[in-house]
Amino acid sequence: MTFSERTLSTLALIAVGLSALAFLLAFTAAARGRRNVEPGAPITLDPALRGVLDSQQGHLKRLEGAIRSLNATGKRQAEQIATTVRHVALLRYDAFEDVGGRLSFSCALLDDHGTGVVLTSINGRHETRVYAKPIEQGRSGYNLSAEEVEAIRRATMVASEAVSTG
C-alpha cells in the first residue's frame, strides 16, 4: 500500500502528537507516583503506557521508511523526466517562392538539457526531402538552416519558461 507524501506527512504529525501525549501521560503518572516513591528511585512505566509508546515508536519507524522511499522515488523520477522529450517547437514556412501553403517545416524535439533532434521537411513542387539532425545542448554538429535554428530557439524558450514557472 502506498500513500501520498501529504498523507505520510499527516500520519507522521499524528504519530508525533500521540507520542508527545504518551510522554506527557507518562510524566504525569511518574510525577503522581513519586509521592509514594523514595527519592532517587527509578521511574517505572505502566505496562499499558509502555505498550502505547512501543507501538508509536514502531509506527514512526515505518513512516520514516516510507518517507525515505518516496523521496528516493521522487528523485529517480525527476532524473528520468529531465531526459524525456518535453520541449517541442514547430516552425512552418515556404521553402521556395513558387510553392505556397507553408508546407515546409522544422520541428525541434528537446529534453530539459536541450538534447534531442530537429526534423525538417522541405516541400518543393515535385519532391519533398526530410532531414533529421541530432541536437546536443542546443547545438548540432551539422549545419543548421535559419528555420532549424529558430525552431531550436523556440523549443529552448519553452524549456526555460517551464523551468521559471515550475
Chimera marker file (.cmm) of the C-alpha trace (Angstrom):
<marker_set name="trace">
<marker id="1" x="0.000" y="0.000" z="0.000" r="1" g="1" b="0" radius="0.5"/>
<marker id="2" x="1.399" y="3.410" z="-0.928" r="1" g="1" b="0" radius="0.5"/>
<marker id="3" x="0.420" y="6.812" z="0.402" r="1" g="1" b="0" radius="0.5"/>
<marker id="4" x="0.950" y="10.264" z="-0.998" r="1" g="1" b="0" radius="0.5"/>
<marker id="5" x="3.626" y="12.445" z="0.549" r="1" g="1" b="0" radius="0.5"/>
<marker id="6" x="0.944" y="14.661" z="2.082" r="1" g="1" b="0" radius="0.5"/>
<marker id="7" x="-0.791" y="11.676" z="3.699" r="1" g="1" b="0" radius="0.5"/>
<marker id="8" x="2.513" y="10.382" z="5.075" r="1" g="1" b="0" radius="0.5"/>
<marker id="9" x="3.336" y="13.816" z="6.471" r="1" g="1" b="0" radius="0.5"/>
<marker id="10" x="-0.061" y="13.973" z="8.165" r="1" g="1" b="0" radius="0.5"/>
<marker id="11" x="0.403" y="10.493" z="9.602" r="1" g="1" b="0" radius="0.5"/>
<marker id="12" x="3.859" y="11.423" z="10.862" r="1" g="1" b="0" radius="0.5"/>
<marker id="13" x="2.481" y="14.525" z="12.582" r="1" g="1" b="0" radius="0.5"/>
<marker id="14" x="-0.284" y="12.469" z="14.199" r="1" g="1" b="0" radius="0.5"/>
<marker id="15" x="2.266" y="9.901" z="15.373" r="1" g="1" b="0" radius="0.5"/>
<marker id="16" x="4.469" y="12.644" z="16.847" r="1" g="1" b="0" radius="0.5"/>
<marker id="17" x="1.432" y="14.168" z="18.566" r="1" g="1" b="0" radius="0.5"/>
<marker id="18" x="0.409" y="10.821" z="20.034" r="1" g="1" b="0" radius="0.5"/>
<marker id="19" x="3.978" y="10.208" z="21.180" r="1" g="1" b="0" radius="0.5"/>
<marker id="20" x="4.028" y="13.600" z="22.898" r="1" g="1" b="0" radius="0.5"/>
<marker id="21" x="0.704" y="12.811" z="24.560" r="1" g="1" b="0" radius="0.5"/>
<marker id="22" x="2.015" y="9.442" z="25.711" r="1" g="1" b="0" radius="0.5"/>
<marker id="23" x="5.135" y="11.103" z="27.083" r="1" g="1" b="0" radius="0.5"/>
<marker id="24" x="3.013" y="13.679" z="28.900" r="1" g="1" b="0" radius="0.5"/>
<marker id="25" x="0.872" y="10.930" z="30.394" r="1" g="1" b="0" radius="0.5"/>
<marker id="26" x="3.974" y="9.018" z="31.451" r="1" g="1" b="0" radius="0.5"/>
<marker id="27" x="5.476" y="12.117" z="33.006" r="1" g="1" b="0" radius="0.5"/>
<marker id="28" x="2.228" y="12.926" z="34.825" r="1" g="1" b="0" radius="0.5"/>
<marker id="29" x="1.898" y="9.372" z="36.085" r="1" g="1" b="0" radius="0.5"/>
<marker id="30" x="5.511" y="9.377" z="37.202" r="1" g="1" b="0" radius="0.5"/>
<marker id="31" x="5.061" y="12.704" z="38.976" r="1" g="1" b="0" radius="0.5"/>
<marker id="32" x="1.983" y="11.369" z="40.784" r="1" g="1" b="0" radius="0.5"/>
<marker id="33" x="3.758" y="8.171" z="41.629" r="1" g="1" b="0" radius="0.5"/>
<marker id="34" x="6.805" y="9.966" z="43.040" r="1" g="1" b="0" radius="0.5"/>
<marker id="35" x="4.892" y="10.974" z="46.129" r="1" g="1" b="0" radius="0.5"/>
<marker id="36" x="4.935" y="7.372" z="47.219" r="1" g="1" b="0" radius="0.5"/>
<marker id="37" x="8.394" y="6.556" z="45.890" r="1" g="1" b="0" radius="0.5"/>
<marker id="38" x="11.658" y="7.274" z="47.575" r="1" g="1" b="0" radius="0.5"/>
<marker id="39" x="13.849" y="9.994" z="46.071" r="1" g="1" b="0" radius="0.5"/>
<marker id="40" x="16.384" y="8.658" z="43.564" r="1" g="1" b="0" radius="0.5"/>
<marker id="41" x="14.353" y="5.541" z="42.787" r="1" g="1" b="0" radius="0.5"/>
<marker id="42" x="13.950" y="4.749" z="39.059" r="1" g="1" b="0" radius="0.5"/>
<marker id="43" x="10.705" y="5.738" z="37.372" r="1" g="1" b="0" radius="0.5"/>
<marker id="44" x="8.673" y="2.792" z="36.144" r="1" g="1" b="0" radius="0.5"/>
<marker id="45" x="6.124" y="2.983" z="33.373" r="1" g="1" b="0" radius="0.5"/>
<marker id="46" x="2.732" y="1.405" z="33.454" r="1" g="1" b="0" radius="0.5"/>
<marker id="47" x="2.711" y="-1.652" z="31.131" r="1" g="1" b="0" radius="0.5"/>
<marker id="48" x="-0.172" y="-0.216" z="29.090" r="1" g="1" b="0" radius="0.5"/>
<marker id="49" x="1.690" y="3.073" z="28.634" r="1" g="1" b="0" radius="0.5"/>
<marker id="50" x="4.871" y="1.230" z="27.680" r="1" g="1" b="0" radius="0.5"/>
<marker id="51" x="2.857" y="-0.673" z="25.052" r="1" g="1" b="0" radius="0.5"/>
<marker id="52" x="1.498" y="2.580" z="23.604" r="1" g="1" b="0" radius="0.5"/>
<marker id="53" x="4.977" y="4.101" z="23.451" r="1" g="1" b="0" radius="0.5"/>
<marker id="54" x="6.467" y="0.995" z="21.816" r="1" g="1" b="0" radius="0.5"/>
<marker id="55" x="3.634" y="0.946" z="19.279" r="1" g="1" b="0" radius="0.5"/>
<marker id="56" x="4.172" y="4.629" z="18.439" r="1" g="1" b="0" radius="0.5"/>
<marker id="57" x="7.886" y="4.016" z="18.023" r="1" g="1" b="0" radius="0.5"/>
<marker id="58" x="7.122" y="1.244" z="15.504" r="1" g="1" b="0" radius="0.5"/>
<marker id="59" x="4.718" y="3.498" z="13.613" r="1" g="1" b="0" radius="0.5"/>
<marker id="60" x="7.302" y="6.283" z="13.445" r="1" g="1" b="0" radius="0.5"/>
<marker id="61" x="9.952" y="3.904" z="12.091" r="1" g="1" b="0" radius="0.5"/>
<marker id="62" x="7.588" y="2.656" z="9.376" r="1" g="1" b="0" radius="0.5"/>
<marker id="63" x="6.610" y="6.206" z="8.438" r="1" g="1" b="0" radius="0.5"/>
<marker id="64" x="10.243" y="7.262" z="8.278" r="1" g="1" b="0" radius="0.5"/>
<marker id="65" x="10.998" y="4.350" z="5.951" r="1" g="1" b="0" radius="0.5"/>
<marker id="66" x="8.032" y="5.216" z="3.730" r="1" g="1" b="0" radius="0.5"/>
<marker id="67" x="9.088" y="8.867" z="3.523" r="1" g="1" b="0" radius="0.5"/>
<marker id="68" x="12.661" y="7.893" z="2.614" r="1" g="1" b="0" radius="0.5"/>
<marker id="69" x="11.330" y="5.559" z="-0.078" r="1" g="1" b="0" radius="0.5"/>
<marker id="70" x="9.071" y="8.275" z="-1.522" r="1" g="1" b="0" radius="0.5"/>
<marker id="71" x="11.936" y="10.758" z="-1.542" r="1" g="1" b="0" radius="0.5"/>
<marker id="72" x="14.196" y="8.326" z="-3.424" r="1" g="1" b="0" radius="0.5"/>
<marker id="73" x="11.413" y="7.543" z="-5.913" r="1" g="1" b="0" radius="0.5"/>
<marker id="74" x="10.791" y="11.258" z="-6.484" r="1" g="1" b="0" radius="0.5"/>
<marker id="75" x="14.466" y="11.882" z="-7.210" r="1" g="1" b="0" radius="0.5"/>
<marker id="76" x="14.628" y="8.959" z="-9.683" r="1" g="1" b="0" radius="0.5"/>
<marker id="77" x="11.513" y="10.178" z="-11.467" r="1" g="1" b="0" radius="0.5"/>
<marker id="78" x="12.854" y="13.745" z="-11.701" r="1" g="1" b="0" radius="0.5"/>
<marker id="79" x="16.047" y="12.409" z="-13.319" r="1" g="1" b="0" radius="0.5"/>
<marker id="80" x="14.031" y="10.338" z="-15.806" r="1" g="1" b="0" radius="0.5"/>
<marker id="81" x="11.707" y="13.219" z="-16.656" r="1" g="1" b="0" radius="0.5"/>
<marker id="82" x="14.652" y="15.536" z="-17.362" r="1" g="1" b="0" radius="0.5"/>
<marker id="83" x="15.776" y="13.217" z="-20.196" r="1" g="1" b="0" radius="0.5"/>
<marker id="84" x="12.386" y="12.876" z="-21.912" r="1" g="1" b="0" radius="0.5"/>
<marker id="85" x="11.218" y="14.967" z="-24.853" r="1" g="1" b="0" radius="0.5"/>
<marker id="86" x="9.222" y="17.749" z="-23.221" r="1" g="1" b="0" radius="0.5"/>
<marker id="87" x="10.016" y="20.826" z="-25.293" r="1" g="1" b="0" radius="0.5"/>
<marker id="88" x="8.646" y="20.933" z="-28.821" r="1" g="1" b="0" radius="0.5"/>
<marker id="89" x="8.532" y="23.771" z="-31.314" r="1" g="1" b="0" radius="0.5"/>
<marker id="90" x="7.201" y="23.681" z="-34.869" r="1" g="1" b="0" radius="0.5"/>
<marker id="91" x="8.034" y="26.315" z="-37.473" r="1" g="1" b="0" radius="0.5"/>
<marker id="92" x="6.138" y="26.200" z="-40.779" r="1" g="1" b="0" radius="0.5"/>
<marker id="93" x="7.323" y="28.167" z="-43.819" r="1" g="1" b="0" radius="0.5"/>
<marker id="94" x="7.538" y="28.322" z="-47.606" r="1" g="1" b="0" radius="0.5"/>
<marker id="95" x="10.925" y="26.965" z="-48.617" r="1" g="1" b="0" radius="0.5"/>
<marker id="96" x="10.562" y="28.171" z="-52.227" r="1" g="1" b="0" radius="0.5"/>
<marker id="97" x="8.923" y="31.272" z="-53.669" r="1" g="1" b="0" radius="0.5"/>
<marker id="98" x="6.939" y="29.345" z="-56.292" r="1" g="1" b="0" radius="0.5"/>
<marker id="99" x="5.454" y="26.882" z="-53.742" r="1" g="1" b="0" radius="0.5"/>
<marker id="100" x="2.927" y="28.309" z="-51.267" r="1" g="1" b="0" radius="0.5"/>
<marker id="101" x="0.884" y="26.909" z="-48.440" r="1" g="1" b="0" radius="0.5"/>
<marker id="102" x="3.691" y="26.830" z="-45.861" r="1" g="1" b="0" radius="0.5"/>
<marker id="103" x="4.088" y="23.071" z="-46.306" r="1" g="1" b="0" radius="0.5"/>
<marker id="104" x="7.765" y="23.000" z="-45.301" r="1" g="1" b="0" radius="0.5"/>
<marker id="105" x="8.563" y="22.789" z="-41.610" r="1" g="1" b="0" radius="0.5"/>
<marker id="106" x="11.271" y="22.409" z="-38.979" r="1" g="1" b="0" radius="0.5"/>
<marker id="107" x="10.355" y="20.751" z="-35.696" r="1" g="1" b="0" radius="0.5"/>
<marker id="108" x="12.652" y="20.684" z="-32.650" r="1" g="1" b="0" radius="0.5"/>
<marker id="109" x="12.092" y="17.904" z="-30.072" r="1" g="1" b="0" radius="0.5"/>
<marker id="110" x="14.253" y="18.523" z="-26.985" r="1" g="1" b="0" radius="0.5"/>
<marker id="111" x="14.630" y="17.407" z="-23.380" r="1" g="1" b="0" radius="0.5"/>
<marker id="112" x="15.388" y="19.648" z="-20.401" r="1" g="1" b="0" radius="0.5"/>
<marker id="113" x="19.086" y="19.739" z="-21.345" r="1" g="1" b="0" radius="0.5"/>
<marker id="114" x="18.476" y="20.929" z="-24.909" r="1" g="1" b="0" radius="0.5"/>
<marker id="115" x="19.288" y="17.490" z="-26.297" r="1" g="1" b="0" radius="0.5"/>
<marker id="116" x="17.170" y="15.797" z="-28.936" r="1" g="1" b="0" radius="0.5"/>
<marker id="117" x="16.554" y="16.178" z="-32.661" r="1" g="1" b="0" radius="0.5"/>
<marker id="118" x="15.384" y="18.735" z="-35.184" r="1" g="1" b="0" radius="0.5"/>
<marker id="119" x="13.322" y="17.357" z="-38.070" r="1" g="1" b="0" radius="0.5"/>
<marker id="120" x="12.995" y="19.348" z="-41.267" r="1" g="1" b="0" radius="0.5"/>
<marker id="121" x="10.782" y="18.690" z="-44.262" r="1" g="1" b="0" radius="0.5"/>
<marker id="122" x="11.419" y="20.769" z="-47.383" r="1" g="1" b="0" radius="0.5"/>
<marker id="123" x="8.417" y="20.663" z="-49.687" r="1" g="1" b="0" radius="0.5"/>
<marker id="124" x="9.054" y="21.514" z="-53.342" r="1" g="1" b="0" radius="0.5"/>
<marker id="125" x="6.791" y="21.439" z="-56.357" r="1" g="1" b="0" radius="0.5"/>
<marker id="126" x="7.886" y="17.910" z="-57.420" r="1" g="1" b="0" radius="0.5"/>
<marker id="127" x="9.514" y="16.402" z="-54.356" r="1" g="1" b="0" radius="0.5"/>
<marker id="128" x="9.805" y="16.529" z="-50.595" r="1" g="1" b="0" radius="0.5"/>
<marker id="129" x="13.012" y="15.992" z="-48.644" r="1" g="1" b="0" radius="0.5"/>
<marker id="130" x="13.216" y="15.184" z="-44.951" r="1" g="1" b="0" radius="0.5"/>
<marker id="131" x="16.234" y="15.759" z="-42.705" r="1" g="1" b="0" radius="0.5"/>
<marker id="132" x="16.881" y="14.755" z="-39.097" r="1" g="1" b="0" radius="0.5"/>
<marker id="133" x="19.775" y="16.355" z="-37.220" r="1" g="1" b="0" radius="0.5"/>
<marker id="134" x="20.838" y="15.454" z="-33.679" r="1" g="1" b="0" radius="0.5"/>
<marker id="135" x="20.986" y="18.263" z="-31.118" r="1" g="1" b="0" radius="0.5"/>
<marker id="136" x="23.214" y="18.299" z="-28.022" r="1" g="1" b="0" radius="0.5"/>
<marker id="137" x="22.721" y="21.131" z="-25.535" r="1" g="1" b="0" radius="0.5"/>
<marker id="138" x="21.022" y="23.280" z="-28.173" r="1" g="1" b="0" radius="0.5"/>
<marker id="139" x="23.731" y="22.787" z="-30.824" r="1" g="1" b="0" radius="0.5"/>
<marker id="140" x="24.352" y="20.393" z="-33.691" r="1" g="1" b="0" radius="0.5"/>
<marker id="141" x="27.442" y="19.080" z="-35.437" r="1" g="1" b="0" radius="0.5"/>
<marker id="142" x="25.555" y="19.547" z="-38.704" r="1" g="1" b="0" radius="0.5"/>
<marker id="143" x="24.950" y="22.845" z="-40.470" r="1" g="1" b="0" radius="0.5"/>
<marker id="144" x="21.561" y="24.191" z="-39.425" r="1" g="1" b="0" radius="0.5"/>
<marker id="145" x="19.279" y="26.348" z="-41.536" r="1" g="1" b="0" radius="0.5"/>
<marker id="146" x="17.859" y="29.576" z="-40.124" r="1" g="1" b="0" radius="0.5"/>
<marker id="147" x="14.495" y="27.833" z="-39.697" r="1" g="1" b="0" radius="0.5"/>
<marker id="148" x="16.058" y="24.949" z="-37.761" r="1" g="1" b="0" radius="0.5"/>
<marker id="149" x="17.907" y="27.388" z="-35.502" r="1" g="1" b="0" radius="0.5"/>
<marker id="150" x="14.628" y="29.239" z="-34.894" r="1" g="1" b="0" radius="0.5"/>
<marker id="151" x="12.763" y="26.010" z="-34.060" r="1" g="1" b="0" radius="0.5"/>
<marker id="152" x="15.502" y="25.095" z="-31.562" r="1" g="1" b="0" radius="0.5"/>
<marker id="153" x="15.377" y="28.591" z="-30.074" r="1" g="1" b="0" radius="0.5"/>
<marker id="154" x="11.599" y="28.382" z="-29.647" r="1" g="1" b="0" radius="0.5"/>
<marker id="155" x="11.791" y="24.936" z="-28.038" r="1" g="1" b="0" radius="0.5"/>
<marker id="156" x="14.552" y="26.178" z="-25.734" r="1" g="1" b="0" radius="0.5"/>
<marker id="157" x="12.380" y="29.189" z="-24.836" r="1" g="1" b="0" radius="0.5"/>
<marker id="158" x="9.568" y="26.790" z="-23.938" r="1" g="1" b="0" radius="0.5"/>
<marker id="159" x="12.059" y="24.875" z="-21.756" r="1" g="1" b="0" radius="0.5"/>
<marker id="160" x="13.267" y="27.980" z="-19.930" r="1" g="1" b="0" radius="0.5"/>
<marker id="161" x="9.687" y="29.214" z="-19.386" r="1" g="1" b="0" radius="0.5"/>
<marker id="162" x="8.737" y="25.823" z="-17.918" r="1" g="1" b="0" radius="0.5"/>
<marker id="163" x="11.694" y="25.983" z="-15.519" r="1" g="1" b="0" radius="0.5"/>
<marker id="164" x="10.897" y="29.542" z="-14.402" r="1" g="1" b="0" radius="0.5"/>
<marker id="165" x="7.192" y="28.818" z="-13.802" r="1" g="1" b="0" radius="0.5"/>
<marker id="166" x="7.677" y="25.276" z="-12.435" r="1" g="1" b="0" radius="0.5"/>
<link id1="1" id2="2" r="1" g="1" b="0" radius="0.2"/>
<link id1="2" id2="3" r="1" g="1" b="0" radius="0.2"/>
<link id1="3" id2="4" r="1" g="1" b="0" radius="0.2"/>
<link id1="4" id2="5" r="1" g="1" b="0" radius="0.2"/>
<link id1="5" id2="6" r="1" g="1" b="0" radius="0.2"/>
<link id1="6" id2="7" r="1" g="1" b="0" radius="0.2"/>
<link id1="7" id2="8" r="1" g="1" b="0" radius="0.2"/>
<link id1="8" id2="9" r="1" g="1" b="0" radius="0.2"/>
<link id1="9" id2="10" r="1" g="1" b="0" radius="0.2"/>
<link id1="10" id2="11" r="1" g="1" b="0" radius="0.2"/>
<link id1="11" id2="12" r="1" g="1" b="0" radius="0.2"/>
<link id1="12" id2="13" r="1" g="1" b="0" radius="0.2"/>
<link id1="13" id2="14" r="1" g="1" b="0" radius="0.2"/>
<link id1="14" id2="15" r="1" g="1" b="0" radius="0.2"/>
<link id1="15" id2="16" r="1" g="1" b="0" radius="0.2"/>
<link id1="16" id2="17" r="1" g="1" b="0" radius="0.2"/>
<link id1="17" id2="18" r="1" g="1" b="0" radius="0.2"/>
<link id1="18" id2="19" r="1" g="1" b="0" radius="0.2"/>
<link id1="19" id2="20" r="1" g="1" b="0" radius="0.2"/>
<link id1="20" id2="21" r="1" g="1" b="0" radius="0.2"/>
<link id1="21" id2="22" r="1" g="1" b="0" radius="0.2"/>
<link id1="22" id2="23" r="1" g="1" b="0" radius="0.2"/>
<link id1="23" id2="24" r="1" g="1" b="0" radius="0.2"/>
<link id1="24" id2="25" r="1" g="1" b="0" radius="0.2"/>
<link id1="25" id2="26" r="1" g="1" b="0" radius="0.2"/>
<link id1="26" id2="27" r="1" g="1" b="0" radius="0.2"/>
<link id1="27" id2="28" r="1" g="1" b="0" radius="0.2"/>
<link id1="28" id2="29" r="1" g="1" b="0" radius="0.2"/>
<link id1="29" id2="30" r="1" g="1" b="0" radius="0.2"/>
<link id1="30" id2="31" r="1" g="1" b="0" radius="0.2"/>
<link id1="31" id2="32" r="1" g="1" b="0" radius="0.2"/>
<link id1="32" id2="33" r="1" g="1" b="0" radius="0.2"/>
<link id1="33" id2="34" r="1" g="1" b="0" radius="0.2"/>
<link id1="34" id2="35" r="1" g="1" b="0" radius="0.2"/>
<link id1="35" id2="36" r="1" g="1" b="0" radius="0.2"/>
<link id1="36" id2="37" r="1" g="1" b="0" radius="0.2"/>
<link id1="37" id2="38" r="1" g="1" b="0" radius="0.2"/>
<link id1="38" id2="39" r="1" g="1" b="0" radius="0.2"/>
<link id1="39" id2="40" r="1" g="1" b="0" radius="0.2"/>
<link id1="40" id2="41" r="1" g="1" b="0" radius="0.2"/>
<link id1="41" id2="42" r="1" g="1" b="0" radius="0.2"/>
<link id1="42" id2="43" r="1" g="1" b="0" radius="0.2"/>
<link id1="43" id2="44" r="1" g="1" b="0" radius="0.2"/>
<link id1="44" id2="45" r="1" g="1" b="0" radius="0.2"/>
<link id1="45" id2="46" r="1" g="1" b="0" radius="0.2"/>
<link id1="46" id2="47" r="1" g="1" b="0" radius="0.2"/>
<link id1="47" id2="48" r="1" g="1" b="0" radius="0.2"/>
<link id1="48" id2="49" r="1" g="1" b="0" radius="0.2"/>
<link id1="49" id2="50" r="1" g="1" b="0" radius="0.2"/>
<link id1="50" id2="51" r="1" g="1" b="0" radius="0.2"/>
<link id1="51" id2="52" r="1" g="1" b="0" radius="0.2"/>
<link id1="52" id2="53" r="1" g="1" b="0" radius="0.2"/>
<link id1="53" id2="54" r="1" g="1" b="0" radius="0.2"/>
<link id1="54" id2="55" r="1" g="1" b="0" radius="0.2"/>
<link id1="55" id2="56" r="1" g="1" b="0" radius="0.2"/>
<link id1="56" id2="57" r="1" g="1" b="0" radius="0.2"/>
<link id1="57" id2="58" r="1" g="1" b="0" radius="0.2"/>
<link id1="58" id2="59" r="1" g="1" b="0" radius="0.2"/>
<link id1="59" id2="60" r="1" g="1" b="0" radius="0.2"/>
<link id1="60" id2="61" r="1" g="1" b="0" radius="0.2"/>
<link id1="61" id2="62" r="1" g="1" b="0" radius="0.2"/>
<link id1="62" id2="63" r="1" g="1" b="0" radius="0.2"/>
<link id1="63" id2="64" r="1" g="1" b="0" radius="0.2"/>
<link id1="64" id2="65" r="1" g="1" b="0" radius="0.2"/>
<link id1="65" id2="66" r="1" g="1" b="0" radius="0.2"/>
<link id1="66" id2="67" r="1" g="1" b="0" radius="0.2"/>
<link id1="67" id2="68" r="1" g="1" b="0" radius="0.2"/>
<link id1="68" id2="69" r="1" g="1" b="0" radius="0.2"/>
<link id1="69" id2="70" r="1" g="1" b="0" radius="0.2"/>
<link id1="70" id2="71" r="1" g="1" b="0" radius="0.2"/>
<link id1="71" id2="72" r="1" g="1" b="0" radius="0.2"/>
<link id1="72" id2="73" r="1" g="1" b="0" radius="0.2"/>
<link id1="73" id2="74" r="1" g="1" b="0" radius="0.2"/>
<link id1="74" id2="75" r="1" g="1" b="0" radius="0.2"/>
<link id1="75" id2="76" r="1" g="1" b="0" radius="0.2"/>
<link id1="76" id2="77" r="1" g="1" b="0" radius="0.2"/>
<link id1="77" id2="78" r="1" g="1" b="0" radius="0.2"/>
<link id1="78" id2="79" r="1" g="1" b="0" radius="0.2"/>
<link id1="79" id2="80" r="1" g="1" b="0" radius="0.2"/>
<link id1="80" id2="81" r="1" g="1" b="0" radius="0.2"/>
<link id1="81" id2="82" r="1" g="1" b="0" radius="0.2"/>
<link id1="82" id2="83" r="1" g="1" b="0" radius="0.2"/>
<link id1="83" id2="84" r="1" g="1" b="0" radius="0.2"/>
<link id1="84" id2="85" r="1" g="1" b="0" radius="0.2"/>
<link id1="85" id2="86" r="1" g="1" b="0" radius="0.2"/>
<link id1="86" id2="87" r="1" g="1" b="0" radius="0.2"/>
<link id1="87" id2="88" r="1" g="1" b="0" radius="0.2"/>
<link id1="88" id2="89" r="1" g="1" b="0" radius="0.2"/>
<link id1="89" id2="90" r="1" g="1" b="0" radius="0.2"/>
<link id1="90" id2="91" r="1" g="1" b="0" radius="0.2"/>
<link id1="91" id2="92" r="1" g="1" b="0" radius="0.2"/>
<link id1="92" id2="93" r="1" g="1" b="0" radius="0.2"/>
<link id1="93" id2="94" r="1" g="1" b="0" radius="0.2"/>
<link id1="94" id2="95" r="1" g="1" b="0" radius="0.2"/>
<link id1="95" id2="96" r="1" g="1" b="0" radius="0.2"/>
<link id1="96" id2="97" r="1" g="1" b="0" radius="0.2"/>
<link id1="97" id2="98" r="1" g="1" b="0" radius="0.2"/>
<link id1="98" id2="99" r="1" g="1" b="0" radius="0.2"/>
<link id1="99" id2="100" r="1" g="1" b="0" radius="0.2"/>
<link id1="100" id2="101" r="1" g="1" b="0" radius="0.2"/>
<link id1="101" id2="102" r="1" g="1" b="0" radius="0.2"/>
<link id1="102" id2="103" r="1" g="1" b="0" radius="0.2"/>
<link id1="103" id2="104" r="1" g="1" b="0" radius="0.2"/>
<link id1="104" id2="105" r="1" g="1" b="0" radius="0.2"/>
<link id1="105" id2="106" r="1" g="1" b="0" radius="0.2"/>
<link id1="106" id2="107" r="1" g="1" b="0" radius="0.2"/>
<link id1="107" id2="108" r="1" g="1" b="0" radius="0.2"/>
<link id1="108" id2="109" r="1" g="1" b="0" radius="0.2"/>
<link id1="109" id2="110" r="1" g="1" b="0" radius="0.2"/>
<link id1="110" id2="111" r="1" g="1" b="0" radius="0.2"/>
<link id1="111" id2="112" r="1" g="1" b="0" radius="0.2"/>
<link id1="112" id2="113" r="1" g="1" b="0" radius="0.2"/>
<link id1="113" id2="114" r="1" g="1" b="0" radius="0.2"/>
<link id1="114" id2="115" r="1" g="1" b="0" radius="0.2"/>
<link id1="115" id2="116" r="1" g="1" b="0" radius="0.2"/>
<link id1="116" id2="117" r="1" g="1" b="0" radius="0.2"/>
<link id1="117" id2="118" r="1" g="1" b="0" radius="0.2"/>
<link id1="118" id2="119" r="1" g="1" b="0" radius="0.2"/>
<link id1="119" id2="120" r="1" g="1" b="0" radius="0.2"/>
<link id1="120" id2="121" r="1" g="1" b="0" radius="0.2"/>
<link id1="121" id2="122" r="1" g="1" b="0" radius="0.2"/>
<link id1="122" id2="123" r="1" g="1" b="0" radius="0.2"/>
<link id1="123" id2="124" r="1" g="1" b="0" radius="0.2"/>
<link id1="124" id2="125" r="1" g="1" b="0" radius="0.2"/>
<link id1="125" id2="126" r="1" g="1" b="0" radius="0.2"/>
<link id1="126" id2="127" r="1" g="1" b="0" radius="0.2"/>
<link id1="127" id2="128" r="1" g="1" b="0" radius="0.2"/>
<link id1="128" id2="129" r="1" g="1" b="0" radius="0.2"/>
<link id1="129" id2="130" r="1" g="1" b="0" radius="0.2"/>
<link id1="130" id2="131" r="1" g="1" b="0" radius="0.2"/>
<link id1="131" id2="132" r="1" g="1" b="0" radius="0.2"/>
<link id1="132" id2="133" r="1" g="1" b="0" radius="0.2"/>
<link id1="133" id2="134" r="1" g="1" b="0" radius="0.2"/>
<link id1="134" id2="135" r="1" g="1" b="0" radius="0.2"/>
<link id1="135" id2="136" r="1" g="1" b="0" radius="0.2"/>
<link id1="136" id2="137" r="1" g="1" b="0" radius="0.2"/>
<link id1="137" id2="138" r="1" g="1" b="0" radius="0.2"/>
<link id1="138" id2="139" r="1" g="1" b="0" radius="0.2"/>
<link id1="139" id2="140" r="1" g="1" b="0" radius="0.2"/>
<link id1="140" id2="141" r="1" g="1" b="0" radius="0.2"/>
<link id1="141" id2="142" r="1" g="1" b="0" radius="0.2"/>
<link id1="142" id2="143" r="1" g="1" b="0" radius="0.2"/>
<link id1="143" id2="144" r="1" g="1" b="0" radius="0.2"/>
<link id1="144" id2="145" r="1" g="1" b="0" radius="0.2"/>
<link id1="145" id2="146" r="1" g="1" b="0" radius="0.2"/>
<link id1="146" id2="147" r="1" g="1" b="0" radius="0.2"/>
<link id1="147" id2="148" r="1" g="1" b="0" radius="0.2"/>
<link id1="148" id2="149" r="1" g="1" b="0" radius="0.2"/>
<link id1="149" id2="150" r="1" g="1" b="0" radius="0.2"/>
<link id1="150" id2="151" r="1" g="1" b="0" radius="0.2"/>
<link id1="151" id2="152" r="1" g="1" b="0" radius="0.2"/>
<link id1="152" id2="153" r="1" g="1" b="0" radius="0.2"/>
<link id1="153" id2="154" r="1" g="1" b="0" radius="0.2"/>
<link id1="154" id2="155" r="1" g="1" b="0" radius="0.2"/>
<link id1="155" id2="156" r="1" g="1" b="0" radius="0.2"/>
<link id1="156" id2="157" r="1" g="1" b="0" radius="0.2"/>
<link id1="157" id2="158" r="1" g="1" b="0" radius="0.2"/>
<link id1="158" id2="159" r="1" g="1" b="0" radius="0.2"/>
<link id1="159" id2="160" r="1" g="1" b="0" radius="0.2"/>
<link id1="160" id2="161" r="1" g="1" b="0" radius="0.2"/>
<link id1="161" id2="162" r="1" g="1" b="0" radius="0.2"/>
<link id1="162" id2="163" r="1" g="1" b="0" radius="0.2"/>
<link id1="163" id2="164" r="1" g="1" b="0" radius="0.2"/>
<link id1="164" id2="165" r="1" g="1" b="0" radius="0.2"/>
<link id1="165" id2="166" r="1" g="1" b="0" radius="0.2"/>
</marker_set>
